[in-house]
Amino acid sequence: MGLLMQRVLVYGPPSRKKQLAAVLSQGVAEGVPVQCVDETGATRQRPDLVIWVTQASSDTGALAREALALDQRWHPAPLLLVLHGPIQPGGLPLGELPIAGIVQNPDAPTLRQALPVLMGGGRVFDVHTPPAAPAGEHRGLNGVFFQGLTQIQAQTKLVTAQLKQHPKTLPRWVLEGQQRELAMARALVLTLHAATARTLGLKGLAPTGLDGGELVPVSTGLTLRSRTARGLWDTISQRLLERIARNPQPLEQQLLALGALAPAPRAALLRQLLGQMGLALQQVRREGLRGEALLESWRDLQEEIMLHGLQGLGGAYLRIPRNGVLVSVSEQLLAMELPGPEALDLAPRATVEPMLAALVRAEPVLLDGHLLAPDTPAALLRLELLLSDWLLRTGSALAGLVLEETSQWPELRRFLLRPDLLPTRQLERLRNHINSRERYEQLILEPLRIYESRRELLLLQADGVVTRMLVDPRDQELRQLEPVQRLVTLALELRDALGPQLRVFSQRLGDLLVTVLTQIIGRGIGLIARGVLLGLGRTLQGSGR
């Protein structure tokens, strides 16, 4: 029995329509036959898919209105918008367009693979936009911060390139020390900028400085085969699995413990955590939990996910010597005492609640004051950010426990850690650095973020990890700060209170100094100089006689 012919209506310039018809006539992926029809034929029998081929324009409002009109006219047939040419940053309201898909400058395989997804009720968004320009000019003190971050980034690239050329030599230790110093310098610059931005009105620090990476084109590349909660999870988890498979290397700056693991165990740990997360979501979907019951069940499931992650890290059959006896690595790792999720602060409610609501019940996502359907590109990218942050922080916490275990079990280092961490001195140095950094993060940086209503999230990418800052009210967390952390916020509050008075005082003091220098000291020096000149004149006149 032959497959049912799918009717496709194409809008666009004649040359584009002819080119697209030739592409579709070659056959669609998954063996779905396609027949291109004109508008007259589509009026007699509704099409299965509508494709609008057009040129990307600066008038994105007109483009969006025409796309909505076509979508409403041929509903329920899905609409695919095929754009040719570049798109400006933020020009196309992807989150507000209810059309089924948008692809930019697609090749023939991409287009043929997108059609079955759209006709099956899914969504496809493959859009590339150039990087956004800096929000403002880099002048004055703000320019100093920006130049400092640019220099740190350039030096970090140079050190990273040199590290690849010195695998096991003394210069490698020096370069690793420089890498840590550069990371600390970058964190210090960002902290100073955040501390002075509000008082002095600094704006316009480029995304390069905030993320520590270059401005690169933004790509969505989202293919959603199903708009259900399961479909959302499949899309996001697959994107993260692809990035884990590429084995991102530069994790040492943000995630010291996770970066200490060897590439293979690190990838295995992240894959295991992601797989167990999917199983946990299936369980809560079957139970139909909501609200506080869902969050309570999630807290219990997190510990189970972490245990399975440790089990996957050690492998099912790996046995190595410990104190002269062969023991199972998995059993030894599972015997470690796990701190609770609250102590590790792995899943704050503000991030885990919207993630679970969307991935369990496909509820809308709140983004910039707007509720967006979870299958829109903007909502999918936000969910990906939340899931990536949970994955990296959980993996980093487990890696910290593994580092502690390897300090007491030297044979385990050969299987789980990087080769340069085999010496006890190197391992202990790293552990001390992690502990000092965690204390600094807990006592200084986190109170600053809470008081400024900022939340730092980690996004896993193919070439490493980048930081995303979200503005999120954290008043409840502010009230729960410890006494030492409150001192940091009190210092900020005192600075904010005294900042205007200090500026006025410094301005008045400057005016006073100018007055003293010009009116009093300047006139005094002038009178003295005039007296000296008069005296010299009289002396010269007397000698002339």
CORPE-V995820 format. One record per residue. N is the residue number from 0. RES is the residue in three letters. PHI is phi in degrees with one decimal (none if undefined). BURIAL is I if it has 24 or more other C-alpha atoms within 12 Angstrom, else O. D_FIRST is the distance of its C-alpha to the first C-alpha in Angstrom with 1 decimal. Layout:
# CORPE-V995820
((N/RES/PHI/BURIAL/D_FIRST) (N/RES/PHI/BURIAL/D_FIRST))
This chain:
# CORPE-V995820
((0/MET/none/O/0.0) (1/GLY/-72.7/O/3.8) (2/LEU/-74.5/O/6.7) (3/LEU/-70.7/O/9.2) (4/MET/-70.8/O/12.1) (5/GLN/-95.0/I/15.3) (6/ARG/-94.0/I/18.5) (7/VAL/-122.6/I/21.6) (8/LEU/-101.0/I/25.1) (9/VAL/-116.1/I/27.7) (10/TYR/-106.0/I/31.5) (11/GLY/150.0/I/34.1) (12/PRO/-60.4/O/36.3) (13/PRO/-55.8/O/34.8) (14/SER/-65.1/O/35.2) (15/ARG/-67.7/O/33.4) (16/LYS/-63.3/I/30.5) (17/LYS/-65.6/O/30.1) (18/GLN/-65.2/O/30.3) (19/LEU/-68.4/I/27.7) (20/ALA/-61.8/I/25.3) (21/ALA/-66.1/O/25.7) (22/VAL/-66.4/I/25.0) (23/LEU/-71.4/I/21.8) (24/SER/-69.8/O/20.5) (25/GLN/-77.7/O/20.6) (26/GLY/103.8/I/17.7) (27/VAL/-95.4/I/18.0) (28/ALA/-56.5/O/18.5) (29/GLU/69.9/O/15.8) (30/GLY/70.2/O/13.3) (31/VAL/-91.2/I/13.2) (32/PRO/-72.8/I/13.2) (33/VAL/-127.9/I/16.4) (34/GLN/-124.7/I/18.0) (35/CYS/-83.3/I/21.8) (36/VAL/-121.8/I/23.4) (37/ASP/-92.0/I/27.0) (38/GLU/-67.7/O/29.0) (39/THR/-66.1/O/28.9) (40/GLY/-66.2/O/25.1) (41/ALA/-70.5/I/25.1) (42/THR/-69.9/O/27.7) (43/ARG/-70.6/O/25.5) (44/GLN/-139.9/O/22.5) (45/ARG/-58.3/O/23.1) (46/PRO/-74.8/I/21.9) (47/ASP/-87.7/I/20.1) (48/LEU/-158.1/I/22.7) (49/VAL/-116.9/I/26.2) (50/ILE/-117.4/I/27.9) (51/TRP/-114.5/I/31.6) (52/VAL/-100.9/I/33.2) (53/THR/-150.1/I/37.0) (54/GLN/-91.2/O/40.1) (55/ALA/-62.1/I/41.7) (56/SER/-126.3/O/44.9) (57/SER/-71.4/O/48.0) (58/ASP/-85.9/O/47.6) (59/THR/-70.6/O/45.1) (60/GLY/-63.6/O/45.9) (61/ALA/-65.4/O/44.7) (62/LEU/-62.9/I/41.5) (63/ALA/-66.0/I/40.9) (64/ARG/-64.4/O/41.6) (65/GLU/-68.6/O/39.2) (66/ALA/-64.4/I/36.4) (67/LEU/-65.2/I/37.1) (68/ALA/-64.6/O/37.1) (69/LEU/-65.0/I/33.7) (70/ASP/-64.2/I/32.3) (71/GLN/-71.2/O/33.8) (72/ARG/-68.5/O/32.8) (73/TRP/-104.2/I/29.0) (74/HIS/-59.1/O/28.9) (75/PRO/-93.5/O/26.6) (76/ALA/-65.0/I/24.8) (77/PRO/-68.0/I/26.1) (78/LEU/-112.7/I/28.5) (79/LEU/-111.0/I/28.9) (80/LEU/-97.7/I/32.3) (81/VAL/-104.6/I/32.6) (82/LEU/-103.6/I/36.4) (83/HIS/-119.3/O/38.2) (84/GLY/108.6/O/41.7) (85/PRO/-78.5/I/43.7) (86/ILE/-119.7/I/44.0) (87/GLN/-74.3/O/47.4) (88/PRO/-58.9/O/47.9) (89/GLY/71.0/O/47.2) (90/GLY/-74.0/I/46.3) (91/LEU/-104.5/I/42.9) (92/PRO/-74.6/I/42.8) (93/LEU/-60.2/I/39.6) (94/GLY/-73.0/I/40.5) (95/GLU/-103.4/I/40.9) (96/LEU/-87.6/I/37.9) (97/PRO/-83.0/I/35.0) (98/ILE/-71.4/I/32.5) (99/ALA/-74.9/I/29.4) (100/GLY/-163.0/I/30.4) (101/ILE/-138.6/I/32.9) (102/VAL/-127.5/I/32.8) (103/GLN/-116.3/I/35.7) (104/ASN/47.8/I/35.7) (105/PRO/-78.1/I/32.2) (106/ASP/-89.0/O/31.0) (107/ALA/-62.4/O/27.6) (108/PRO/-62.2/O/26.2) (109/THR/-62.2/I/27.7) (110/LEU/-66.9/I/26.2) (111/ARG/-67.3/I/22.6) (112/GLN/-76.6/I/23.0) (113/ALA/-78.0/I/24.4) (114/LEU/-62.6/I/21.7) (115/PRO/-61.7/I/19.1) (116/VAL/-63.3/I/22.1) (117/LEU/-67.7/I/23.3) (118/MET/-69.8/I/20.1) (119/GLY/-89.5/I/19.8) (120/GLY/96.2/I/23.4) (121/GLY/-91.0/I/25.4) (122/ARG/-136.2/I/28.3) (123/VAL/-134.3/I/29.3) (124/PHE/-133.8/I/33.0) (125/ASP/-130.7/I/34.2) (126/VAL/-124.0/I/37.6) (127/HIS/-120.4/I/40.7) (128/THR/-120.7/I/44.1) (129/PRO/-67.4/O/47.5) (130/PRO/-63.7/O/49.9) (131/ALA/-70.7/O/52.1) (132/ALA/-72.8/O/55.7) (133/PRO/-56.3/O/58.5) (134/ALA/-67.1/O/59.5) (135/GLY/-157.6/O/63.0) (136/GLU/-79.8/O/65.6) (137/HIS/-95.4/O/67.0) (138/ARG/-126.2/O/70.7) (139/GLY/60.3/O/73.6) (140/LEU/-64.8/O/73.0) (141/ASN/-63.0/I/69.3) (142/GLY/-64.5/O/69.3) (143/VAL/-63.0/O/71.1) (144/PHE/-60.6/I/68.4) (145/PHE/-64.4/I/65.7) (146/GLN/-64.5/O/67.6) (147/GLY/-62.3/I/68.1) (148/LEU/-65.7/I/64.5) (149/THR/-64.4/I/63.6) (150/GLN/-65.2/O/66.2) (151/ILE/-62.9/I/65.0) (152/GLN/-64.7/I/61.4) (153/ALA/-64.6/O/62.5) (154/GLN/-67.4/I/64.7) (155/THR/-63.6/I/62.0) (156/LYS/-61.6/O/59.7) (157/LEU/-64.7/O/62.5) (158/VAL/-65.1/I/63.2) (159/THR/-62.3/I/59.6) (160/ALA/-65.9/O/59.4) (161/GLN/-70.5/O/62.7) (162/LEU/-62.4/I/61.5) (163/LYS/-68.4/O/58.8) (164/GLN/-95.7/O/61.6) (165/HIS/-126.2/O/63.8) (166/PRO/-70.1/O/61.8) (167/LYS/-141.7/O/64.8) (168/THR/-123.4/O/68.0) (169/LEU/-60.4/O/70.7) (170/PRO/-57.9/O/69.6) (171/ARG/-64.0/O/66.3) (172/TRP/-63.9/O/68.2) (173/VAL/-64.1/O/70.0) (174/LEU/-66.6/I/66.8) (175/GLU/-64.3/I/65.2) (176/GLY/-63.0/I/68.3) (177/GLN/-63.3/I/68.0) (178/GLN/-63.3/I/64.3) (179/ARG/-66.2/I/65.4) (180/GLU/-64.2/O/68.2) (181/LEU/-65.6/I/66.0) (182/ALA/-63.4/I/63.6) (183/MET/-67.0/I/66.6) (184/ALA/-64.5/I/68.0) (185/ARG/-63.8/I/64.7) (186/ALA/-63.0/I/64.6) (187/LEU/-67.3/O/68.3) (188/VAL/-62.7/I/67.7) (189/LEU/-65.7/I/64.9) (190/THR/-65.7/I/67.0) (191/LEU/-64.4/I/70.0) (192/HIS/-65.3/I/67.9) (193/ALA/-64.3/I/66.4) (194/ALA/-74.2/I/69.9) (195/THR/-105.8/O/71.5) (196/ALA/-62.0/O/68.7) (197/ARG/-72.0/O/69.4) (198/THR/-72.0/O/73.2) (199/LEU/-96.8/O/73.5) (200/GLY/72.4/O/70.5) (201/LEU/-77.1/I/68.6) (202/LYS/-141.8/I/65.3) (203/GLY/85.4/I/62.8) (204/LEU/-68.8/I/62.3) (205/ALA/-67.2/I/59.3) (206/PRO/-57.8/I/56.1) (207/THR/-58.8/I/57.1) (208/GLY/-72.4/I/60.0) (209/LEU/-74.5/I/58.3) (210/ASP/-98.1/I/55.4) (211/GLY/75.4/I/57.2) (212/GLY/-127.8/I/54.4) (213/GLU/-81.9/O/54.0) (214/LEU/-77.4/O/52.4) (215/VAL/-123.6/O/48.9) (216/PRO/-59.0/O/46.0) (217/VAL/-91.2/O/44.1) (218/SER/-123.6/O/40.4) (219/THR/-87.3/I/37.9) (220/GLY/56.5/I/34.8) (221/LEU/-101.0/I/33.1) (222/THR/-126.5/I/29.4) (223/LEU/-110.4/I/28.8) (224/ARG/-78.2/I/25.2) (225/SER/-143.3/I/26.4) (226/ARG/-89.5/I/29.4) (227/THR/-82.2/I/30.4) (228/ALA/-61.6/I/33.3) (229/ARG/-65.2/I/31.1) (230/GLY/-65.3/I/29.5) (231/LEU/-60.8/I/33.0) (232/TRP/-62.7/I/34.1) (233/ASP/-59.6/I/31.2) (234/THR/-66.9/I/32.0) (235/ILE/-69.3/I/35.7) (236/SER/-64.4/I/35.9) (237/GLN/-66.1/I/33.6) (238/ARG/-63.7/I/35.9) (239/LEU/-70.0/I/38.9) (240/LEU/-63.6/I/37.5) (241/GLU/-63.5/O/37.0) (242/ARG/-72.7/I/40.6) (243/ILE/-64.5/I/41.8) (244/ALA/-64.7/I/40.1) (245/ARG/-76.0/O/42.1) (246/ASN/57.5/I/45.2) (247/PRO/-61.7/I/47.4) (248/GLN/-91.7/I/51.0) (249/PRO/-73.2/I/53.5) (250/LEU/-103.3/I/53.7) (251/GLU/-68.5/I/57.4) (252/GLN/-74.3/I/58.6) (253/GLN/-90.4/I/56.8) (254/LEU/-127.2/I/55.8) (255/LEU/-64.5/I/58.5) (256/ALA/-67.4/I/57.5) (257/LEU/-67.2/I/53.8) (258/GLY/-70.4/I/54.7) (259/ALA/-75.6/I/56.9) (260/LEU/-72.2/I/54.0) (261/ALA/-65.5/I/52.7) (262/PRO/-55.0/I/49.4) (263/ALA/-66.1/I/47.3) (264/PRO/-61.8/I/48.7) (265/ARG/-64.4/I/48.6) (266/ALA/-63.5/I/44.9) (267/ALA/-63.7/I/44.2) (268/LEU/-64.1/I/46.3) (269/LEU/-66.7/I/44.5) (270/ARG/-64.5/I/41.0) (271/GLN/-64.5/I/42.1) (272/LEU/-62.5/I/43.6) (273/LEU/-66.6/I/40.4) (274/GLY/-64.2/I/38.3) (275/GLN/-68.3/I/40.7) (276/MET/-62.7/I/40.8) (277/GLY/-62.1/I/37.0) (278/LEU/-66.6/I/37.5) (279/ALA/-65.2/I/40.5) (280/LEU/-65.7/I/38.6) (281/GLN/-60.7/I/35.9) (282/GLN/-65.1/O/38.8) (283/VAL/-71.2/I/40.5) (284/ARG/-66.1/I/37.2) (285/ARG/-65.1/O/36.9) (286/GLU/-76.0/O/40.6) (287/GLY/64.5/O/40.3) (288/LEU/-79.0/O/43.7) (289/ARG/-142.1/O/45.3) (290/GLY/57.6/O/48.6) (291/GLU/-64.6/O/51.3) (292/ALA/-64.1/O/49.4) (293/LEU/-66.3/I/46.7) (294/LEU/-65.3/I/49.3) (295/GLU/-65.6/O/51.2) (296/SER/-64.7/O/48.1) (297/TRP/-65.9/I/47.4) (298/ARG/-61.7/I/51.0) (299/ASP/-71.2/O/50.5) (300/LEU/-71.8/I/47.2) (301/GLN/-60.4/I/48.7) (302/GLU/-64.0/I/51.0) (303/GLU/-65.1/I/48.2) (304/ILE/-63.4/I/46.2) (305/MET/-65.6/I/49.3) (306/LEU/-64.8/I/49.9) (307/HIS/-65.9/I/46.3) (308/GLY/-63.1/I/46.9) (309/LEU/-64.7/I/50.1) (310/GLN/-64.9/I/48.4) (311/GLY/-69.1/I/45.7) (312/LEU/-66.3/I/48.5) (313/GLY/-83.2/I/50.3) (314/GLY/81.4/I/47.4) (315/ALA/-81.3/O/46.9) (316/TYR/-123.3/O/48.9) (317/LEU/-73.8/O/51.4) (318/ARG/-130.7/O/55.0) (319/ILE/-133.3/I/58.0) (320/PRO/-68.6/O/61.8) (321/ARG/-146.1/O/63.7) (322/ASN/57.3/O/67.4) (323/GLY/82.5/O/67.0) (324/VAL/-125.9/O/64.2) (325/LEU/-73.3/O/60.5) (326/VAL/-130.6/O/58.6) (327/SER/-79.8/O/55.1) (328/VAL/-64.6/I/54.6) (329/SER/-61.1/I/52.1) (330/GLU/-64.7/O/54.6) (331/GLN/-68.1/I/57.4) (332/LEU/-68.9/I/55.5) (333/LEU/-69.6/I/54.3) (334/ALA/-76.8/O/58.0) (335/MET/-69.2/O/59.0) (336/GLU/-83.6/O/60.0) (337/LEU/-93.2/I/57.6) (338/PRO/-71.4/O/59.2) (339/GLY/-70.0/O/57.6) (340/PRO/-58.3/I/55.3) (341/GLU/-67.1/O/58.2) (342/ALA/-67.3/O/60.5) (343/LEU/-82.5/I/58.1) (344/ASP/54.3/I/57.1) (345/LEU/-82.8/I/53.5) (346/ALA/-135.3/I/51.8) (347/PRO/-62.5/I/53.9) (348/ARG/-59.4/I/52.7) (349/ALA/-63.6/I/52.5) (350/THR/-102.4/I/49.7) (351/VAL/-79.1/I/48.0) (352/GLU/-64.7/I/47.7) (353/PRO/-66.1/I/45.6) (354/MET/-64.4/I/43.4) (355/LEU/-67.7/I/42.7) (356/ALA/-60.4/I/42.3) (357/ALA/-80.1/I/39.5) (358/LEU/-81.7/I/37.8) (359/VAL/-101.3/I/38.0) (360/ARG/-124.0/I/37.6) (361/ALA/55.6/I/36.4) (362/GLU/-79.6/I/39.7) (363/PRO/-61.8/I/41.1) (364/VAL/-110.7/I/43.2) (365/LEU/-82.4/I/46.7) (366/LEU/-139.2/I/47.3) (367/ASP/55.3/O/50.5) (368/GLY/80.4/O/51.2) (369/HIS/-124.6/O/47.7) (370/LEU/-87.3/O/45.0) (371/LEU/-110.7/I/41.7) (372/ALA/-60.3/I/38.2) (373/PRO/-65.7/I/37.4) (374/ASP/-91.2/I/34.3) (375/THR/-79.2/I/36.5) (376/PRO/-58.3/I/37.5) (377/ALA/-63.0/I/41.2) (378/ALA/-68.3/I/40.6) (379/LEU/-63.0/I/38.2) (380/LEU/-67.3/I/40.9) (381/ARG/-67.6/I/43.6) (382/LEU/-63.1/I/41.6) (383/GLU/-63.3/I/41.1) (384/LEU/-64.3/I/44.9) (385/LEU/-65.1/I/45.7) (386/LEU/-67.6/I/43.5) (387/SER/-63.2/I/44.8) (388/ASP/-63.1/I/48.4) (389/TRP/-61.7/I/47.8) (390/LEU/-62.6/I/46.2) (391/LEU/-69.6/I/49.0) (392/ARG/-69.8/I/51.9) (393/THR/-66.1/I/50.6) (394/GLY/-62.8/I/50.2) (395/SER/-66.6/I/53.6) (396/ALA/-63.9/I/55.2) (397/LEU/-67.8/I/53.8) (398/ALA/-64.0/I/54.8) (399/GLY/-62.6/I/58.4) (400/LEU/-65.7/I/58.5) (401/VAL/-66.2/I/57.4) (402/LEU/-60.4/I/60.2) (403/GLU/-64.6/I/62.7) (404/GLU/-70.0/I/61.5) (405/THR/-68.5/I/61.7) (406/SER/-66.7/I/65.3) (407/GLN/-103.0/O/66.1) (408/TRP/-135.5/I/63.8) (409/PRO/-59.8/I/64.3) (410/GLU/-63.3/I/61.9) (411/LEU/-70.9/I/59.0) (412/ARG/-63.6/I/59.6) (413/ARG/-64.7/O/58.4) (414/PHE/-97.2/I/54.9) (415/LEU/-115.8/I/54.4) (416/LEU/-104.8/I/56.7) (417/ARG/-64.0/I/57.1) (418/PRO/-60.3/O/59.4) (419/ASP/-72.7/I/62.2) (420/LEU/-98.4/I/62.5) (421/LEU/-65.8/I/63.5) (422/PRO/-64.3/O/67.3) (423/THR/-61.7/O/68.7) (424/ARG/-62.2/O/70.5) (425/GLN/-64.6/O/67.3) (426/LEU/-65.9/I/65.5) (427/GLU/-67.5/O/68.4) (428/ARG/-62.3/I/68.8) (429/LEU/-64.8/I/65.2) (430/ARG/-62.7/I/65.5) (431/ASN/-64.3/O/68.7) (432/HIS/-65.2/I/67.1) (433/ILE/-64.0/I/64.2) (434/ASN/-63.5/O/66.6) (435/SER/-66.2/O/68.8) (436/ARG/-68.8/I/65.9) (437/GLU/-64.8/O/64.5) (438/ARG/-64.7/O/67.9) (439/TYR/-63.3/O/68.2) (440/GLU/-64.0/O/64.8) (441/GLN/-73.3/I/65.7) (442/LEU/-88.3/O/69.2) (443/ILE/-114.8/I/69.0) (444/LEU/-68.5/I/65.6) (445/GLU/-65.3/I/63.8) (446/PRO/-59.1/I/66.7) (447/LEU/-62.2/I/66.6) (448/ARG/-66.2/I/62.8) (449/ILE/-64.3/I/63.3) (450/TYR/-67.6/I/66.2) (451/GLU/-92.2/I/64.5) (452/SER/56.5/O/61.3) (453/ARG/-113.8/I/59.2) (454/ARG/-131.9/I/56.5) (455/GLU/-94.6/I/55.6) (456/LEU/-119.2/I/51.9) (457/LEU/-108.5/I/50.6) (458/LEU/-114.0/I/47.4) (459/LEU/-79.3/I/45.9) (460/GLN/-123.3/I/44.9) (461/ALA/-65.6/O/43.9) (462/ASP/-109.0/O/47.5) (463/GLY/139.7/I/49.3) (464/VAL/-123.7/I/50.2) (465/VAL/-118.0/I/51.4) (466/THR/-103.4/I/53.2) (467/ARG/-121.2/I/52.3) (468/MET/-100.3/I/55.0) (469/LEU/-113.8/O/54.0) (470/VAL/-85.8/O/56.6) (471/ASP/-146.8/I/56.4) (472/PRO/-56.5/O/59.3) (473/ARG/-130.9/I/60.7) (474/ASP/-63.9/O/63.7) (475/GLN/-64.6/O/63.1) (476/GLU/-66.7/I/63.0) (477/LEU/-64.9/I/66.1) (478/ARG/-73.0/O/68.0) (479/GLN/-98.9/O/67.0) (480/LEU/-68.0/I/68.4) (481/GLU/-76.3/O/71.0) (482/PRO/-56.3/O/74.6) (483/VAL/-65.1/O/74.4) (484/GLN/-67.6/I/71.2) (485/ARG/-65.2/I/72.9) (486/LEU/-62.2/O/75.7) (487/VAL/-64.8/I/73.2) (488/THR/-68.0/I/72.0) (489/LEU/-65.3/O/75.6) (490/ALA/-63.3/O/76.5) (491/LEU/-65.0/I/73.8) (492/GLU/-64.1/O/75.0) (493/LEU/-64.5/O/78.5) (494/ARG/-63.0/O/77.6) (495/ASP/-63.7/O/75.7) (496/ALA/-72.7/O/78.8) (497/LEU/-89.0/O/81.3) (498/GLY/-56.3/O/79.3) (499/PRO/-61.0/O/80.5) (500/GLN/-64.2/O/84.1) (501/LEU/-65.8/O/84.1) (502/ARG/-65.5/O/82.8) (503/VAL/-65.2/O/85.5) (504/PHE/-64.0/O/88.1) (505/SER/-65.5/O/87.1) (506/GLN/-67.1/O/87.2) (507/ARG/-64.4/O/90.7) (508/LEU/-63.7/O/91.9) (509/GLY/-63.5/O/90.8) (510/ASP/-61.5/O/92.6) (511/LEU/-64.5/O/95.7) (512/LEU/-63.2/O/95.6) (513/VAL/-62.2/O/95.4) (514/THR/-63.0/O/98.3) (515/VAL/-63.1/O/100.4) (516/LEU/-68.5/O/99.6) (517/THR/-88.1/O/100.3) (518/GLN/-84.0/O/102.9) (519/ILE/-99.2/O/105.0) (520/ILE/-66.9/O/104.5) (521/GLY/-62.3/O/103.9) (522/ARG/-64.6/O/107.0) (523/GLY/-61.8/O/109.0) (524/ILE/-64.4/O/108.0) (525/GLY/-64.7/O/108.8) (526/LEU/-64.7/O/112.3) (527/ILE/-62.0/O/113.0) (528/ALA/-61.8/O/111.9) (529/ARG/-64.3/O/114.0) (530/GLY/-63.2/O/117.0) (531/VAL/-62.8/O/116.5) (532/LEU/-65.6/O/116.4) (533/LEU/-62.6/O/119.5) (534/GLY/-63.1/O/121.3) (535/LEU/-63.4/O/120.3) (536/GLY/-63.4/O/121.4) (537/ARG/-64.6/O/124.8) (538/THR/-63.4/O/125.2) (539/LEU/-66.8/O/124.5) (540/GLN/-65.5/O/126.9) (541/GLY/-65.0/O/129.6) (542/SER/-68.9/O/129.2) (543/GLY/-69.0/O/129.3) (544/ARG/-72.7/O/132.7))
